[in-house]
Structure formats: structure tokens, C-alpha cells
């Protein structure tokens, strides 16, 4: 049986987790961050993390911009 893990709005996500959520390669997440076009990320030591709320807000903005065209 699969364990259900609750999702917290301010949960920190790795680039791999963001890539899995968006169904894109991890390299795409890194490229978006480098170009400042993807969800807002930050460093925790030498590791990149994303707040789930920032990723969700970025997805919503993309959807709004798409529908506005």
C-alpha cells in the first residue's frame, strides 16, 4: 500500500521534485532558474530549493497569462 504524505503549502521542494511535478527534465528547471524565467528558488547551503507555494503561484501565473492571450 502506498503511504499518503500530506502536502504542506510551504513545503520545500528539490529541483527533481519540481521537475517531476511539471513533467519536465531537471535540466529545464536549472535553465529556467539561470534565465530567471521559472519558479523562484533559493539556496540552502549549496542546495537549491523551491517553496511549493512559489511553484504553485508560478504555475497559476502561467495559466493566467496563457488564457489572457
N, C-alpha and C positions, 0 to 999 in steps of 0.2 A: 504494500500500500504506500502511495506517495504521501509524504508529510506536507501539510499545508503550512506555509510560512506567511505570517501576516506581513503586509506591505505598509511601511510607515512612510508618510509623506516626505519627511526629511531624511530618509534613509540615504546613506552614501553608496554610490554605485561605482564600480570599476569601469574602465573603457570597454572591457569584454562584455560586461552586463548591459551597458548601453547599446553596444553593437548587437547583442542578441535581441534586445527589446525592439530595436529598429530594423532588425534583419538586414544589416549591412556588415561588411568586413570591419574588423577592428582598425585597420589602416585608415579607413574612411573617417572614423571618429578622430583619430590623431590628425589627419589632414584638415578636417573641419576646425579642430581646435587651433591648429597652426594658422589657419586663414581667418580665424575669429568669425566663422560662419555657423558653427554648430552650437550645441548647448554649452552654457557657461560651466567651465571646470576649474579646478584649483589643485594645488599641490599639497599633499600631506607628506612632508619629508620629500622623498624622491618619487612618490607615487601620485598619479593623477586620479582625482575622484570627482564625481558629479553628484550634486544633490538631486534626488529623484524629483523634487518639486520643480527644480530648474529645467530638467529634461522634459517633464510634462508640460511646463509653460512654453518651452521652445516648440514642442510638437503642436500645441494649440495655436501658437502664432503662425506656424507654417500653414496650418489648415485654414486659419482666418485669411491669410494673405492669398492663398490659393482660391478661396471662394470669392474674394473681392475682385478678382480679375475678370 
